[in-house]
Amino acid sequence: MSQDLSNPEKYLIQRDRMKLIDAIVYVDPKKAVARSMVSNLWPLYTGSGVHPLVLIELVAQTAGVHIRWSELEEKSQSPMGGGFIVGVKDADFFCDLIPVESGIETCAIKIARHMNYAEFEGVCTIDSQPLGRAVIQVLRTN
């Protein structure tokens, strides 16, 4: 099934200020790639930039896109209801602040999956320069 990725809200449960993904670039059975434009409306905005902890949320949202895309691929129907419980297994940050108006690309790779549990490793970059990486655990709730 070829899915239309032009509407990120089809794959994201976040809305308003918590919706950080602006565009879905690519999704396949192993990974998802998304783009975001940093805004002063983002959570963790400090007045001079955004704290890099927000990168964990970018990885989580990109992993969520992958999970919902996979549900549609596997079932050829609407995604399951409910949401996600996310745990941070590991994270590294390579910057002190992320400048507003920066374009971030996030790649989340599925490294494990069993029933409604999955692990993803994600990397966030600006112009191919890494900002941070995180390994997250995602539990799909119903």
N, C-alpha and C positions, 0 to 999 in steps of 0.2 A: 504494500500500500504506500503510495506517495502522499505525504501529508503536506498541507499548506502551512509553512512556518511564518507567514507574514503577520500573524496576529499573536504576539506573545501572551496575551491575556487568556487565550485558549488553553495554554499550558501552565500558567501561573495562578496561584491562589492569592498572592499578594496584590494589594491595590494601594492607590494613593501614594503616600511618601514611602511606603515599604516596598513598592514594586520598583526594583532597581534595574531590572533588565529592560533595555529598550528594543533589542532585536535579537532574534534567534538566527544564528549563522548556519548551523549545521547540527544534525542529529543522526546517529546511526545506532545499531545495537550495543556499541561499546562506549560511546561518548556523546557529549553535547557541548556545543560552543555557542557562547552568547556575547553580545556587546552591550556596554553601558556607558552613559555619559555622566560623569560625576557632577553633582549639583549641591548647592548650598542648602537644599531642602532634605538632603540625605540624613539618615540617622548618623550620629557621631561627628557631625560637622562642628568644628571648633572655632570658626571665625577666620581661620587662615588655611583651612583644608579639612579633609576628612580623615579621621583616625583609621589606621589600617585594619582594625578589628572588623570593619565592615566587609573585608574581603571574605571572611567566613560566611557571611550572609550571601555574598555573590556566588560562592561555590555551592551553598545550599540551594539557592534558587535555580542555578544551572542544573544541579542534580535533580531537582524537582521537575524541571522541564523534561529531562531524560526519562524519568519515571512515568510521567503522564504520556509522553510520546510512546513509550513502550507499551503502556496499557492499551492505547488506541491501536497500535500495531498488532498486539496479541489478540485482542478481543473484537476488533472492528466495531467498536461502539464507544459510548461516552466513558471517560475515565471514572474510576471508583470515587465515591464520595469520601468525605473525611479530610484529613490533613496529614502532616508529618511531625514526628518528634525527631529532632536532630541532636546528636551528640558530637562533640569535637574530640577526635582521637589524637590528633597532632596538628600543629600549625607553626609556621615560620613566617615572619614578616621581614621584608628587605627595605623598608622605607619608614620614615617617621610620620609623614603626613602625605595624603594623596591630594594633589592640586585640583581645585574645582575646574570644570571644563575639560578634564582629562578623559580620553576615551580608553576604557578598559575592556580587554578581551578575556573572558573566563572560559577555560576548558575543564570540564568535569568528566573524568574517566571512571567507569564502573569497575571496581576491582573485586567485588564479591556480591553475591545475591543469593538469598534463600527465603522463599515465600515472601513475606511483606517486610523483609529486612534487606538492606543493601549498604555497601560501603563505597564511597567515591573518593578519589584523589583529585583535587582541583588546583589549578595554577591560574593566577591572575597576572596579566601583563599589560604594559603600555608600550606600544611600538616594539614588541618582542622582548622588552626588558622586564624581568620578573619583579612583581611587587610583593608577592607572597604566595604561599601554598598551604593547603589544609587537607587533612584526611578526616572525613566525616562519616558518621554512622547515621543511617536514615531508617526510621521505623514508620511504615505506612499505617495510619490509623483508619478505621472504618466507622 
